[in-house]
Amino acid sequence: MKYVFLFCGTAADQAAFDALTPDELRQRYSQVGRWFAENQARLGHGNQLQGPDTATTIRFQADGKPVVKDGLFVEGKEIVGGYTEVEVANLDEALAMAKSWPGRGTLEIRPVIEQR
């Protein structure tokens, strides 16, 4: 079964990440890199996303008209920092994998609807 892991955090988490020294950042990426290496066989495509200040949001009104806004979706309380596809047998396996994530913040797991 295929899932997507969404790596999320709050604005405070983003500020703490942005404040890391180069040495702290290397250490954090080293921990994350080990997690990706350990789980490589079950991982698909994924990427880290640029910071929330680069976001553009399109909200569709009730009549379907799109409204473009610079910045994050206003009601959102967390920021998606990256994602990766995961191929596992079931949700329990996805949960076990997610629990070993060395990062901070929140990791949301969503099943993928595979088009046939």
N, C-alpha and C positions, 0 to 999 in steps of 0.2 A: 504494500500500500504506500502511496506517495503522500507526504505531508510537506508543508512549508513551515520553517521556523522563522518567525519574525523577531528580531532582536530589538527590543524596545527599552526606553528609559525616559525619565522625566527631564524637564529643563535643567534641574539641579544636577542630574547625572551627566548631561551634556556639558554643563559648565565645568564639572569636576574633570571630565575627560579632556576638555579643551585646556585645562590648567596643568595637565601632567607635564613634567619635565621630559626632555628627550630620553633620559635613562628610564624613567617610569613608563614612558610610552613603549620603548623597546621591550621592557619586561612584560607589559600587558599583551603586546602583540606576540611575544614568545609563548605565553600561556595559551592564548587563543590559537596560535599556530599548532601547538601540540594537540589541542582538542580536535582541530580539523584533520591533522595527520592521523590521529588514532581512529577517527571515524570516516576516513576517506572512502572506504569501500561502500558506504551507505549514503554518501553525499552526492548531490547533483549540482546543478548550476546555482550560483549565489553571488552576491556582491555586498560590499560595504557601501552605504550611501553617503553622499556629501551631507554636510550639516544642515540643520533645520532652517537656517537663514537662506538657503538656496531653494527652498520649496516654493512651488506655485500650485495653488488649489483652484480647481474648477468645480463650482457648485451649480447643480441644475435646479432651477426653480420649478414650481409646480406645473408651469406651462411648458417645461422642457427647455427654456432658454438658459444657456450657460452663462455664468458670471465668473470671470477670472479674477483671482485675488493673489497678490504676492504674499507669500508666507504660508504657514501651516493652517490646517483646518482648525478654526477657532475653538470648537467644542472639544477637540482632542486634548487629553491630559498627558499623553505619552508620545514620544517621538520614535518613529521606526528608524533604526540606524543601519539595518542591513537585513538580509534574508538568505536562506539557503534551502534548496529542495533536499528532502530526505527520503530514501527508499528503505522501508522497514516492513516487517511482517504485520504489525498491528500498533495500536495506540500505546499499549504498555511498553513496547520496545522504543517508541518515539519518546515517551516520558522518561524512561531510564536514560536515554541519550541526553535529553534536555537537562536532566538533573545533574549531569556531569559537566555542564557548561561552566567555564571558569570566569565568565564575565559578571557584570553587575546588571542591575535593572530587572527587566521582565523578558521572558522568552515565551511568546505566544505560539501555539501549535495549531495549524489549520490543515484539515485534509484537502487534498487537491481533487477537483472534479476532472477526471481524465476523459477527454473527448475520444470517442471511438470512431 
